[in-house]
């Protein structure tokens, strides 16, 4: 999920997904141009399954997706 969305930020969108029973267990990875340590901390503390900064490096993104979908992470 892109972290900077037009009508809400990524944390608000993520919280909306978690609040809905149908989407509450979907792993979500934040994608953002914000690479500051405080941004990373905020995103990961919110509960995202991972974070990638732009530009996206496909191999790294696929590795994060694989980790987010691993049985240990799935609820």
PDB file of N, CA, C and O in Angstrom:
ATOM      1  N   UNK A   1       0.842  -1.165   0.000  1.00  0.00           N
ATOM      2  CA  UNK A   1       0.000   0.000   0.000  1.00  0.00           C
ATOM      3  C   UNK A   1       0.893   1.235   0.000  1.00  0.00           C
ATOM      4  O   UNK A   1       1.833   1.337   0.787  1.00  0.00           O
ATOM      5  N   UNK A   2       0.586   2.163  -0.888  1.00  0.00           N
ATOM      6  CA  UNK A   2       1.301   3.425  -0.885  1.00  0.00           C
ATOM      7  C   UNK A   2       0.947   4.150   0.407  1.00  0.00           C
ATOM      8  O   UNK A   2      -0.220   4.194   0.796  1.00  0.00           O
ATOM      9  N   UNK A   3       1.933   4.708   1.059  1.00  0.00           N
ATOM     10  CA  UNK A   3       1.711   5.335   2.351  1.00  0.00           C
ATOM     11  C   UNK A   3       1.045   6.706   2.229  1.00  0.00           C
ATOM     12  O   UNK A   3       0.287   7.100   3.115  1.00  0.00           O
ATOM     13  N   UNK A   4       1.313   7.424   1.163  1.00  0.00           N
ATOM     14  CA  UNK A   4       0.724   8.758   0.975  1.00  0.00           C
ATOM     15  C   UNK A   4      -0.427   8.642  -0.016  1.00  0.00           C
ATOM     16  O   UNK A   4      -0.228   8.619  -1.231  1.00  0.00           O
ATOM     17  N   UNK A   5      -1.626   8.571   0.528  1.00  0.00           N
ATOM     18  CA  UNK A   5      -2.838   8.421  -0.279  1.00  0.00           C
ATOM     19  C   UNK A   5      -3.569   9.756  -0.348  1.00  0.00           C
ATOM     20  O   UNK A   5      -3.346  10.618   0.501  1.00  0.00           O
ATOM     21  N   UNK A   6      -4.437   9.947  -1.339  1.00  0.00           N
ATOM     22  CA  UNK A   6      -5.076  11.250  -1.523  1.00  0.00           C
ATOM     23  C   UNK A   6      -6.023  11.677  -0.394  1.00  0.00           C
ATOM     24  O   UNK A   6      -6.041  12.855  -0.039  1.00  0.00           O
ATOM     25  N   UNK A   7      -6.799  10.768   0.174  1.00  0.00           N
ATOM     26  CA  UNK A   7      -7.812  11.179   1.151  1.00  0.00           C
ATOM     27  C   UNK A   7      -7.469  10.788   2.579  1.00  0.00           C
ATOM     28  O   UNK A   7      -8.090  11.283   3.520  1.00  0.00           O
ATOM     29  N   UNK A   8      -6.498   9.914   2.753  1.00  0.00           N
ATOM     30  CA  UNK A   8      -6.052   9.517   4.087  1.00  0.00           C
ATOM     31  C   UNK A   8      -4.630   9.000   3.974  1.00  0.00           C
ATOM     32  O   UNK A   8      -4.178   8.632   2.890  1.00  0.00           O
ATOM     33  N   UNK A   9      -3.930   8.972   5.093  1.00  0.00           N
ATOM     34  CA  UNK A   9      -2.578   8.439   5.010  1.00  0.00           C
ATOM     35  C   UNK A   9      -2.611   6.911   5.140  1.00  0.00           C
ATOM     36  O   UNK A   9      -3.653   6.320   5.423  1.00  0.00           O
ATOM     37  N   UNK A  10      -1.474   6.304   4.932  1.00  0.00           N
ATOM     38  CA  UNK A  10      -1.399   4.848   4.941  1.00  0.00           C
ATOM     39  C   UNK A  10      -1.790   4.223   6.267  1.00  0.00           C
ATOM     40  O   UNK A  10      -2.378   3.142   6.288  1.00  0.00           O
ATOM     41  N   UNK A  11      -1.475   4.882   7.375  1.00  0.00           N
ATOM     42  CA  UNK A  11      -1.840   4.326   8.685  1.00  0.00           C
ATOM     43  C   UNK A  11      -3.354   4.339   8.850  1.00  0.00           C
ATOM     44  O   UNK A  11      -3.925   3.376   9.363  1.00  0.00           O
ATOM     45  N   UNK A  12      -4.010   5.407   8.427  1.00  0.00           N
ATOM     46  CA  UNK A  12      -5.476   5.462   8.513  1.00  0.00           C
ATOM     47  C   UNK A  12      -6.108   4.378   7.644  1.00  0.00           C
ATOM     48  O   UNK A  12      -7.059   3.721   8.066  1.00  0.00           O
ATOM     49  N   UNK A  13      -5.589   4.190   6.441  1.00  0.00           N
ATOM     50  CA  UNK A  13      -6.116   3.143   5.556  1.00  0.00           C
ATOM     51  C   UNK A  13      -5.858   1.763   6.147  1.00  0.00           C
ATOM     52  O   UNK A  13      -6.724   0.891   6.091  1.00  0.00           O
ATOM     53  N   UNK A  14      -4.672   1.562   6.713  1.00  0.00           N
ATOM     54  CA  UNK A  14      -4.321   0.291   7.345  1.00  0.00           C
ATOM     55  C   UNK A  14      -5.251   0.008   8.525  1.00  0.00           C
ATOM     56  O   UNK A  14      -5.722  -1.118   8.685  1.00  0.00           O
ATOM     57  N   UNK A  15      -5.517   1.012   9.343  1.00  0.00           N
ATOM     58  CA  UNK A  15      -6.422   0.836  10.484  1.00  0.00           C
ATOM     59  C   UNK A  15      -7.833   0.494  10.020  1.00  0.00           C
ATOM     60  O   UNK A  15      -8.524  -0.296  10.663  1.00  0.00           O
ATOM     61  N   UNK A  16      -8.263   1.085   8.908  1.00  0.00           N
ATOM     62  CA  UNK A  16      -9.584   0.761   8.361  1.00  0.00           C
ATOM     63  C   UNK A  16      -9.635  -0.699   7.910  1.00  0.00           C
ATOM     64  O   UNK A  16     -10.639  -1.379   8.117  1.00  0.00           O
ATOM     65  N   UNK A  17      -8.553  -1.179   7.294  1.00  0.00           N
ATOM     66  CA  UNK A  17      -8.494  -2.587   6.889  1.00  0.00           C
ATOM     67  C   UNK A  17      -8.550  -3.500   8.110  1.00  0.00           C
ATOM     68  O   UNK A  17      -9.248  -4.514   8.097  1.00  0.00           O
ATOM     69  N   UNK A  18      -7.819  -3.145   9.159  1.00  0.00           N
ATOM     70  CA  UNK A  18      -7.788  -3.969  10.369  1.00  0.00           C
ATOM     71  C   UNK A  18      -9.132  -3.951  11.102  1.00  0.00           C
ATOM     72  O   UNK A  18      -9.470  -4.917  11.786  1.00  0.00           O
ATOM     73  N   UNK A  19      -9.891  -2.882  10.971  1.00  0.00           N
ATOM     74  CA  UNK A  19     -11.183  -2.761  11.655  1.00  0.00           C
ATOM     75  C   UNK A  19     -12.284  -3.578  10.990  1.00  0.00           C
ATOM     76  O   UNK A  19     -13.319  -3.832  11.606  1.00  0.00           O
ATOM     77  N   UNK A  20     -12.078  -3.990   9.750  1.00  0.00           N
ATOM     78  CA  UNK A  20     -13.081  -4.758   9.005  1.00  0.00           C
ATOM     79  C   UNK A  20     -12.732  -6.243   9.088  1.00  0.00           C
ATOM     80  O   UNK A  20     -11.626  -6.644   8.727  1.00  0.00           O
ATOM     81  N   UNK A  21     -13.669  -7.052   9.559  1.00  0.00           N
ATOM     82  CA  UNK A  21     -13.425  -8.491   9.733  1.00  0.00           C
ATOM     83  C   UNK A  21     -12.985  -9.168   8.435  1.00  0.00           C
ATOM     84  O   UNK A  21     -12.199 -10.115   8.472  1.00  0.00           O
ATOM     85  N   UNK A  22     -13.474  -8.703   7.305  1.00  0.00           N
ATOM     86  CA  UNK A  22     -13.135  -9.332   6.025  1.00  0.00           C
ATOM     87  C   UNK A  22     -11.707  -9.034   5.571  1.00  0.00           C
ATOM     88  O   UNK A  22     -11.145  -9.792   4.781  1.00  0.00           O
ATOM     89  N   UNK A  23     -11.119  -7.958   6.052  1.00  0.00           N
ATOM     90  CA  UNK A  23      -9.772  -7.582   5.607  1.00  0.00           C
ATOM     91  C   UNK A  23      -8.759  -7.524   6.751  1.00  0.00           C
ATOM     92  O   UNK A  23      -7.602  -7.166   6.531  1.00  0.00           O
ATOM     93  N   UNK A  24      -9.173  -7.865   7.941  1.00  0.00           N
ATOM     94  CA  UNK A  24      -8.312  -7.678   9.115  1.00  0.00           C
ATOM     95  C   UNK A  24      -7.044  -8.529   9.114  1.00  0.00           C
ATOM     96  O   UNK A  24      -6.067  -8.169   9.770  1.00  0.00           O
ATOM     97  N   UNK A  25      -7.042  -9.636   8.400  1.00  0.00           N
ATOM     98  CA  UNK A  25      -5.861 -10.505   8.441  1.00  0.00           C
ATOM     99  C   UNK A  25      -5.008 -10.443   7.167  1.00  0.00           C
ATOM    100  O   UNK A  25      -4.066 -11.220   7.018  1.00  0.00           O
ATOM    101  N   UNK A  26      -5.330  -9.536   6.263  1.00  0.00           N
ATOM    102  CA  UNK A  26      -4.544  -9.395   5.041  1.00  0.00           C
ATOM    103  C   UNK A  26      -3.218  -8.714   5.372  1.00  0.00           C
ATOM    104  O   UNK A  26      -3.217  -7.623   5.943  1.00  0.00           O
ATOM    105  N   UNK A  27      -2.089  -9.336   5.023  1.00  0.00           N
ATOM    106  CA  UNK A  27      -0.805  -8.677   5.253  1.00  0.00           C
ATOM    107  C   UNK A  27      -0.670  -7.428   4.384  1.00  0.00           C
ATOM    108  O   UNK A  27      -1.027  -7.446   3.205  1.00  0.00           O
ATOM    109  N   UNK A  28      -0.160  -6.352   4.962  1.00  0.00           N
ATOM    110  CA  UNK A  28      -0.015  -5.097   4.233  1.00  0.00           C
ATOM    111  C   UNK A  28       1.418  -4.594   4.400  1.00  0.00           C
ATOM    112  O   UNK A  28       1.942  -4.525   5.512  1.00  0.00           O
ATOM    113  N   UNK A  29       2.034  -4.247   3.283  1.00  0.00           N
ATOM    114  CA  UNK A  29       3.388  -3.697   3.267  1.00  0.00           C
ATOM    115  C   UNK A  29       3.282  -2.244   2.828  1.00  0.00           C
ATOM    116  O   UNK A  29       2.653  -1.939   1.815  1.00  0.00           O
ATOM    117  N   UNK A  30       3.896  -1.354   3.589  1.00  0.00           N
ATOM    118  CA  UNK A  30       3.882   0.071   3.253  1.00  0.00           C
ATOM    119  C   UNK A  30       4.943   0.363   2.192  1.00  0.00           C
ATOM    120  O   UNK A  30       6.063  -0.144   2.254  1.00  0.00           O
ATOM    121  N   UNK A  31       4.565   1.191   1.222  1.00  0.00           N
ATOM    122  CA  UNK A  31       5.490   1.640   0.184  1.00  0.00           C
ATOM    123  C   UNK A  31       5.483   3.166   0.241  1.00  0.00           C
ATOM    124  O   UNK A  31       4.430   3.794   0.125  1.00  0.00           O
ATOM    125  N   UNK A  32       6.659   3.753   0.420  1.00  0.00           N
ATOM    126  CA  UNK A  32       6.715   5.194   0.624  1.00  0.00           C
ATOM    127  C   UNK A  32       8.029   5.783   0.127  1.00  0.00           C
ATOM    128  O   UNK A  32       9.037   5.086   0.010  1.00  0.00           O
ATOM    129  N   UNK A  33       7.998   7.064  -0.158  1.00  0.00           N
ATOM    130  CA  UNK A  33       9.225   7.782  -0.485  1.00  0.00           C
ATOM    131  C   UNK A  33       9.879   8.308   0.796  1.00  0.00           C
ATOM    132  O   UNK A  33      11.017   8.775   0.765  1.00  0.00           O
ATOM    133  N   UNK A  34       9.164   8.233   1.917  1.00  0.00           N
ATOM    134  CA  UNK A  34       9.681   8.703   3.210  1.00  0.00           C
ATOM    135  C   UNK A  34      10.624   7.668   3.800  1.00  0.00           C
ATOM    136  O   UNK A  34      10.198   6.586   4.202  1.00  0.00           O
ATOM    137  N   UNK A  35      11.894   8.002   3.850  1.00  0.00           N
ATOM    138  CA  UNK A  35      12.893   7.037   4.307  1.00  0.00           C
ATOM    139  C   UNK A  35      13.517   7.417   5.651  1.00  0.00           C
ATOM    140  O   UNK A  35      14.505   6.810   6.065  1.00  0.00           O
ATOM    141  N   UNK A  36      12.962   8.393   6.320  1.00  0.00           N
ATOM    142  CA  UNK A  36      13.519   8.826   7.598  1.00  0.00           C
ATOM    143  C   UNK A  36      13.280   7.758   8.663  1.00  0.00           C
ATOM    144  O   UNK A  36      12.253   7.080   8.638  1.00  0.00           O
ATOM    145  N   UNK A  37      14.216   7.604   9.595  1.00  0.00           N
ATOM    146  CA  UNK A  37      14.051   6.580  10.641  1.00  0.00           C
ATOM    147  C   UNK A  37      12.744   6.709  11.422  1.00  0.00           C
ATOM    148  O   UNK A  37      12.137   5.700  11.778  1.00  0.00           O
ATOM    149  N   UNK A  38      12.306   7.943  11.691  1.00  0.00           N
ATOM    150  CA  UNK A  38      11.053   8.117  12.436  1.00  0.00           C
ATOM    151  C   UNK A  38       9.841   7.662  11.619  1.00  0.00           C
ATOM    152  O   UNK A  38       8.857   7.188  12.187  1.00  0.00           O
ATOM    153  N   UNK A  39       9.905   7.802  10.295  1.00  0.00           N
ATOM    154  CA  UNK A  39       8.828   7.303   9.432  1.00  0.00           C
ATOM    155  C   UNK A  39       8.783   5.781   9.487  1.00  0.00           C
ATOM    156  O   UNK A  39       7.710   5.195   9.634  1.00  0.00           O
ATOM    157  N   UNK A  40       9.936   5.142   9.372  1.00  0.00           N
ATOM    158  CA  UNK A  40      10.024   3.679   9.441  1.00  0.00           C
ATOM    159  C   UNK A  40       9.468   3.183  10.777  1.00  0.00           C
ATOM    160  O   UNK A  40       8.700   2.222  10.821  1.00  0.00           O
ATOM    161  N   UNK A  41       9.863   3.845  11.857  1.00  0.00           N
ATOM    162  CA  UNK A  41       9.400   3.447  13.190  1.00  0.00           C
ATOM    163  C   UNK A  41       7.877   3.551  13.282  1.00  0.00           C
ATOM    164  O   UNK A  41       7.218   2.629  13.763  1.00  0.00           O
ATOM    165  N   UNK A  42       7.321   4.668  12.823  1.00  0.00           N
ATOM    166  CA  UNK A  42       5.872   4.884  12.876  1.00  0.00           C
ATOM    167  C   UNK A  42       5.127   3.818  12.068  1.00  0.00           C
ATOM    168  O   UNK A  42       4.117   3.279  12.521  1.00  0.00           O
ATOM    169  N   UNK A  43       5.626   3.525  10.891  1.00  0.00           N
ATOM    170  CA  UNK A  43       4.981   2.552  10.013  1.00  0.00           C
ATOM    171  C   UNK A  43       5.023   1.148  10.619  1.00  0.00           C
ATOM    172  O   UNK A  43       4.005   0.457  10.646  1.00  0.00           O
ATOM    173  N   UNK A  44       6.173   0.731  11.096  1.00  0.00           N
ATOM    174  CA  UNK A  44       6.292  -0.616  11.647  1.00  0.00           C
ATOM    175  C   UNK A  44       5.553  -0.750  12.977  1.00  0.00           C
ATOM    176  O   UNK A  44       4.985  -1.804  13.261  1.00  0.00           O
ATOM    177  N   UNK A  45       5.551   0.306  13.796  1.00  0.00           N
ATOM    178  CA  UNK A  45       4.797   0.263  15.053  1.00  0.00           C
ATOM    179  C   UNK A  45       3.294   0.209  14.808  1.00  0.00           C
ATOM    180  O   UNK A  45       2.548  -0.304  15.642  1.00  0.00           O
ATOM    181  N   UNK A  46       2.844   0.734  13.668  1.00  0.00           N
ATOM    182  CA  UNK A  46       1.417   0.677  13.328  1.00  0.00           C
ATOM    183  C   UNK A  46       0.975  -0.746  13.028  1.00  0.00           C
ATOM    184  O   UNK A  46      -0.216  -1.054  13.089  1.00  0.00           O
ATOM    185  N   UNK A  47       1.941  -1.631  12.700  1.00  0.00           N
ATOM    186  CA  UNK A  47       1.607  -3.026  12.462  1.00  0.00           C
ATOM    187  C   UNK A  47       1.742  -3.505  11.029  1.00  0.00           C
ATOM    188  O   UNK A  47       1.376  -4.640  10.722  1.00  0.00           O
ATOM    189  N   UNK A  48       2.262  -2.660  10.144  1.00  0.00           N
ATOM    190  CA  UNK A  48       2.468  -3.097   8.766  1.00  0.00           C
ATOM    191  C   UNK A  48       3.398  -4.307   8.750  1.00  0.00           C
ATOM    192  O   UNK A  48       4.260  -4.445   9.618  1.00  0.00           O
ATOM    193  N   UNK A  49       3.219  -5.182   7.759  1.00  0.00           N
ATOM    194  CA  UNK A  49       4.028  -6.385   7.631  1.00  0.00           C
ATOM    195  C   UNK A  49       5.414  -6.130   7.075  1.00  0.00           C
ATOM    196  O   UNK A  49       6.212  -7.060   6.958  1.00  0.00           O
ATOM    197  N   UNK A  50       5.712  -4.906   6.735  1.00  0.00           N
ATOM    198  CA  UNK A  50       7.009  -4.532   6.195  1.00  0.00           C
ATOM    199  C   UNK A  50       6.909  -3.151   5.592  1.00  0.00           C
ATOM    200  O   UNK A  50       5.839  -2.544   5.562  1.00  0.00           O
ATOM    201  N   UNK A  51       8.042  -2.661   5.112  1.00  0.00           N
ATOM    202  CA  UNK A  51       8.086  -1.324   4.520  1.00  0.00           C
ATOM    203  C   UNK A  51       9.153  -1.295   3.436  1.00  0.00           C
ATOM    204  O   UNK A  51      10.228  -1.874   3.590  1.00  0.00           O
ATOM    205  N   UNK A  52       8.847  -0.620   2.350  1.00  0.00           N
ATOM    206  CA  UNK A  52       9.821  -0.407   1.281  1.00  0.00           C
ATOM    207  C   UNK A  52       9.781   1.040   0.864  1.00  0.00           C
ATOM    208  O   UNK A  52       8.717   1.651   0.756  1.00  0.00           O
ATOM    209  N   UNK A  53      10.969   1.580   0.630  1.00  0.00           N
ATOM    210  CA  UNK A  53      11.040   2.945   0.137  1.00  0.00           C
ATOM    211  C   UNK A  53      11.123   2.926  -1.387  1.00  0.00           C
ATOM    212  O   UNK A  53      11.570   1.957  -1.999  1.00  0.00           O
ATOM    213  N   UNK A  54      10.679   4.022  -1.965  1.00  0.00           N
ATOM    214  CA  UNK A  54      10.747   4.170  -3.419  1.00  0.00           C
ATOM    215  C   UNK A  54      12.117   4.700  -3.781  1.00  0.00           C
ATOM    216  O   UNK A  54      12.680   5.460  -2.993  1.00  0.00           O
ATOM    217  N   UNK A  55      12.678   4.357  -4.898  1.00  0.00           N
ATOM    218  CA  UNK A  55      12.124   3.443  -5.893  1.00  0.00           C
ATOM    219  C   UNK A  55      12.174   1.997  -5.391  1.00  0.00           C
ATOM    220  O   UNK A  55      13.051   1.615  -4.615  1.00  0.00           O
ATOM    221  N   UNK A  56      11.225   1.226  -5.849  1.00  0.00           N
ATOM    222  CA  UNK A  56      11.095  -0.172  -5.435  1.00  0.00           C
ATOM    223  C   UNK A  56      12.152  -1.019  -6.130  1.00  0.00           C
ATOM    224  O   UNK A  56      12.381  -0.892  -7.333  1.00  0.00           O
ATOM    225  N   UNK A  57      12.781  -1.872  -5.357  1.00  0.00           N
ATOM    226  CA  UNK A  57      13.693  -2.889  -5.881  1.00  0.00           C
ATOM    227  C   UNK A  57      12.927  -4.204  -5.824  1.00  0.00           C
ATOM    228  O   UNK A  57      12.656  -4.718  -4.739  1.00  0.00           O
ATOM    229  N   UNK A  58      12.583  -4.742  -6.965  1.00  0.00           N
ATOM    230  CA  UNK A  58      11.666  -5.872  -7.075  1.00  0.00           C
ATOM    231  C   UNK A  58      12.097  -7.071  -6.237  1.00  0.00           C
ATOM    232  O   UNK A  58      11.261  -7.664  -5.555  1.00  0.00           O
ATOM    233  N   UNK A  59      13.358  -7.441  -6.268  1.00  0.00           N
ATOM    234  CA  UNK A  59      13.819  -8.612  -5.521  1.00  0.00           C
ATOM    235  C   UNK A  59      13.598  -8.412  -4.019  1.00  0.00           C
ATOM    236  O   UNK A  59      13.150  -9.327  -3.328  1.00  0.00           O
ATOM    237  N   UNK A  60      13.910  -7.221  -3.520  1.00  0.00           N
ATOM    238  CA  UNK A  60      13.704  -6.926  -2.104  1.00  0.00           C
ATOM    239  C   UNK A  60      12.220  -6.926  -1.755  1.00  0.00           C
ATOM    240  O   UNK A  60      11.827  -7.449  -0.712  1.00  0.00           O
ATOM    241  N   UNK A  61      11.396  -6.344  -2.621  1.00  0.00           N
ATOM    242  CA  UNK A  61       9.961  -6.323  -2.377  1.00  0.00           C
ATOM    243  C   UNK A  61       9.395  -7.736  -2.349  1.00  0.00           C
ATOM    244  O   UNK A  61       8.590  -8.062  -1.476  1.00  0.00           O
ATOM    245  N   UNK A  62       9.800  -8.570  -3.284  1.00  0.00           N
ATOM    246  CA  UNK A  62       9.315  -9.948  -3.307  1.00  0.00           C
ATOM    247  C   UNK A  62       9.727 -10.709  -2.051  1.00  0.00           C
ATOM    248  O   UNK A  62       8.962 -11.534  -1.551  1.00  0.00           O
ATOM    249  N   UNK A  63      10.907 -10.445  -1.544  1.00  0.00           N
ATOM    250  CA  UNK A  63      11.357 -11.074  -0.306  1.00  0.00           C
ATOM    251  C   UNK A  63      10.483 -10.640   0.868  1.00  0.00           C
ATOM    252  O   UNK A  63      10.126 -11.464   1.711  1.00  0.00           O
ATOM    253  N   UNK A  64      10.141  -9.369   0.930  1.00  0.00           N
ATOM    254  CA  UNK A  64       9.274  -8.871   1.999  1.00  0.00           C
ATOM    255  C   UNK A  64       7.881  -9.463   1.887  1.00  0.00           C
ATOM    256  O   UNK A  64       7.279  -9.826   2.898  1.00  0.00           O
ATOM    257  N   UNK A  65       7.362  -9.566   0.672  1.00  0.00           N
ATOM    258  CA  UNK A  65       6.040 -10.173   0.462  1.00  0.00           C
ATOM    259  C   UNK A  65       6.065 -11.625   0.916  1.00  0.00           C
ATOM    260  O   UNK A  65       5.140 -12.086   1.585  1.00  0.00           O
ATOM    261  N   UNK A  66       7.109 -12.338   0.560  1.00  0.00           N
ATOM    262  CA  UNK A  66       7.237 -13.737   0.966  1.00  0.00           C
ATOM    263  C   UNK A  66       7.234 -13.854   2.493  1.00  0.00           C
ATOM    264  O   UNK A  66       6.561 -14.725   3.043  1.00  0.00           O
ATOM    265  N   UNK A  67       7.968 -12.999   3.171  1.00  0.00           N
ATOM    266  CA  UNK A  67       8.006 -13.018   4.637  1.00  0.00           C
ATOM    267  C   UNK A  67       6.636 -12.684   5.223  1.00  0.00           C
ATOM    268  O   UNK A  67       6.198 -13.316   6.185  1.00  0.00           O
ATOM    269  N   UNK A  68       5.958 -11.687   4.640  1.00  0.00           N
ATOM    270  CA  UNK A  68       4.646 -11.278   5.147  1.00  0.00           C
ATOM    271  C   UNK A  68       3.608 -12.383   4.980  1.00  0.00           C
ATOM    272  O   UNK A  68       2.652 -12.462   5.752  1.00  0.00           O
ATOM    273  N   UNK A  69       3.794 -13.235   3.974  1.00  0.00           N
ATOM    274  CA  UNK A  69       2.835 -14.315   3.724  1.00  0.00           C
ATOM    275  C   UNK A  69       3.235 -15.642   4.370  1.00  0.00           C
ATOM    276  O   UNK A  69       2.523 -16.637   4.239  1.00  0.00           O
ATOM    277  N   UNK A  70       4.375 -15.655   5.068  1.00  0.00           N
ATOM    278  CA  UNK A  70       4.824 -16.899   5.687  1.00  0.00           C
ATOM    279  C   UNK A  70       3.834 -17.340   6.758  1.00  0.00           C
ATOM    280  O   UNK A  70       3.184 -16.500   7.381  1.00  0.00           O
ATOM    281  N   UNK A  71       3.711 -18.648   6.980  1.00  0.00           N
ATOM    282  CA  UNK A  71       2.768 -19.157   7.975  1.00  0.00           C
ATOM    283  C   UNK A  71       2.973 -18.558   9.369  1.00  0.00           C
ATOM    284  O   UNK A  71       2.003 -18.375  10.104  1.00  0.00           O
ATOM    285  N   UNK A  72       4.189 -18.256   9.736  1.00  0.00           N
ATOM    286  CA  UNK A  72       4.461 -17.677  11.059  1.00  0.00           C
ATOM    287  C   UNK A  72       3.832 -16.295  11.201  1.00  0.00           C
ATOM    288  O   UNK A  72       3.468 -15.898  12.308  1.00  0.00           O
ATOM    289  N   UNK A  73       3.698 -15.554  10.098  1.00  0.00           N
ATOM    290  CA  UNK A  73       3.126 -14.215  10.134  1.00  0.00           C
ATOM    291  C   UNK A  73       1.608 -14.223  10.014  1.00  0.00           C
ATOM    292  O   UNK A  73       0.940 -13.326  10.527  1.00  0.00           O
ATOM    293  N   UNK A  74       1.056 -15.235   9.336  1.00  0.00           N
ATOM    294  CA  UNK A  74      -0.381 -15.277   9.092  1.00  0.00           C
ATOM    295  C   UNK A  74      -1.106 -15.629  10.375  1.00  0.00           C
ATOM    296  O   UNK A  74      -0.654 -16.453  11.170  1.00  0.00           O
ATOM    297  N   UNK A  75      -2.248 -14.977  10.550  1.00  0.00           N
ATOM    298  CA  UNK A  75      -3.038 -15.221  11.754  1.00  0.00           C
ATOM    299  C   UNK A  75      -4.172 -16.167  11.456  1.00  0.00           C
ATOM    300  O   UNK A  75      -4.953 -16.496  12.349  1.00  0.00           O
TER     301      UNK A  75
END
